[in-house]
């Protein structure tokens, strides 16, 4: 499984961006899909996730501003980001966990840079 993230860029505070992450390969038995981010000098943190029960989870810092979604037909996941703040500046990574034979297999995209600045 390979994940290809795209959609990052430079945006002014208050602006919006939509990140995409396309999966290729044998994508079955998905347990969780998620977006993480890592700012310079900081640890990678969970931004949003859709676990196996189909619910959505968000970091407190992005609740009400970011929306995670998926298009199963296109094997693509999205992160719609609005009301962006400078503190949202980071490299964003998509993440997928697949289940097989009782094991978890974790895959990461290559990361896409989001810069929020005037």
Secondary structure, 3 states (H helix, E strand, C coil): CEEEEECCEEECCCCCEEEEEEEECCCCCEEEEEEEEECCCCCCEEEEEECCCCCCEECCCCCCCEEEEEEHHHCEEEEEECCCCHHHCEEEEEEEEEEECCEEEEEECCCEEEEECC
